Amino acid sequence: MSTQHTALQPDDNPEPAFSVALNGAGGNIKGWVVADTLVDGLAMGGVRMTPGVTEEEVRGLARDMTHKFTLAGLRIGGAKGGIVSDGGNREQTFRTFGRTVKPLLHGGLHLGIDMGVTPADRAVFFDEAGYDPRFRRGAPDMPIDWRTYYEPLIDATGHGVGEAAVTALEATGRTGPARVVVQGFGAVGRAVARFLEERGHLIVGVADVRGTLSADRLPVGELIAVTDEFGGIDRTRLPDTVTQSTAPDAWLDVDADLVVLAAQKHALNAANVHRLRAGLVVEGGNISSSDEARDKARAAGSALVPGVIANIGGAGSAALAVTRVVPFDLSATARKAWVFDWVADCVRRNTRALLEIAASHAGDPLPELLDTRRKEL
Ligand SMILES: NC(=O)c1ccc[n+]([C@@H]2O[C@H](COP(=O)([O-])OP(=O)(O)OC[C@H]3O[C@@H](n4cnc5c(N)ncnc54)[C@H](O)[C@@H]3O)[C@@H](O)[C@H]2O)c1
């Protein structure tokens, strides 16, 4: 363990380790990079690019990254970046971003992808900053490049969310196939739907941004075959058995045991939580439920596994490489199996522990679990 260790900040400290406002070096951009915590001088998180992103949002997401890594027992702090843009002039934006964040990247703050930022955009800003995560002073070199490591792990998040779902179903005493609704049919939603169908559960509802599809048993493979890269399902090529609805949040009205949230922020919120019928909610997305919705769902008797536990797969697999924990000498197939097993173990352990705490007292069980994991680091 390094002697430069900087302690994780207690949860009651609302201020991040630092927050940098970006105006652009050699070009104009507006945005922020927030390092919520630093551990041994390291932090990491994704960069999101939306027209409405705010510093407050970036701070909240950076704090969530701290929580994810603490829960996962990874010795790295949480960070996040945000760029205010509708995505025009991408090349120029990410070149300017790369020049601006160059000292941060080289100083131990690894930035990856999040909403609105693609692997190609990341390659542009890494290139402009002359940053290659294979090399860092004081750490062993990575023997493979970042894309070779990371690209085979694309379904790691969905895999972990699926593990959270089956663990929670078991822990809440459920036996036999569960009826499942998956809200969001992008990279995460599709992987979770496939994972749960393969384990004998019934996918009875799926939603994308255009509405909800339902059936007694939706054929996941057939739906995936007519879904585009942005998670949009082609309504002209649906199987006959599928019922369609464009009513707002109609996924909440489908009779289900489990709802997986894998779309936008606050999908479950104060205005719609009264429609929740499922006894179990698993968040695949980030901040998929508002605080008020979580409290109300719990008070109504539903168990909820938050995204900081369930969706560790993507961030965790990146952090395993940045902290050089992953055994790089394994073959590509064995390395992927190692990372997926790590994700599954981590998610199962935290899901079980969270639900045990939830069963022992009323209120949000997450702070107690975070306290326990913080002491273990
Ligand atoms: N991809 C990852 O590895 C990863 C990791 C951690 C967290 N997340 C989070 O998980 C969520 C999903 O990520 P993704 O990569 O699958 O995204 P994606 O862009 O691939 O897919 C998003 C899906 O959500 C749907 N959607 C958007 N708005 C909706 C709405 N109002 N109602 C219903 N559906 C809606 C879209 O149509 C699409 O099917 C995001 O919040 C993301 O930040 C993703």
The ligand as an ORCA input file, in Angstrom:
! r2SCAN-3c Opt
* xyz 0 1
  N     -22.909      1.332    -20.894
  C     -22.347      1.181    -19.694
  O     -21.396      0.391    -19.509
  C     -22.887      1.933    -18.487
  C     -22.195      1.819    -17.270
  C     -22.725      2.441    -16.119
  C     -23.896      3.160    -16.238
  N     -24.524      3.294    -17.451
  C     -25.770      4.068    -17.475
  O     -26.830      3.171    -17.810
  C     -27.832      3.851    -18.566
  C     -28.017      3.133    -19.891
  O     -26.762      3.092    -20.552
  P     -26.608      2.490    -22.012
  O     -25.159      2.478    -22.308
  O     -27.394      1.239    -22.123
  O     -27.304      3.644    -22.882
  P     -27.762      3.604    -24.408
  O     -27.682      5.011    -24.898
  O     -27.092      2.499    -25.144
  O     -29.347      3.197    -24.311
  C     -30.271      3.977    -23.617
  C     -31.638      3.314    -23.771
  O     -32.579      4.030    -22.960
  C     -33.701      4.399    -23.763
  N     -34.297      5.603    -23.222
  C     -33.779      6.858    -23.180
  N     -34.664      7.691    -22.616
  C     -35.739      6.937    -22.280
  C     -36.981      7.223    -21.682
  N     -37.310      8.475    -21.324
  N     -37.855      6.198    -21.479
  C     -37.557      4.941    -21.859
  N     -36.378      4.617    -22.443
  C     -35.502      5.608    -22.655
  C     -33.121      4.558    -25.157
  O     -34.128      4.509    -26.171
  C     -32.184      3.347    -25.195
  O     -32.915      2.177    -25.467
  C     -27.331      5.293    -18.681
  O     -27.854      6.007    -17.582
  C     -25.836      5.167    -18.519
  O     -25.250      6.372    -18.044
  C     -24.045      2.689    -18.564
*
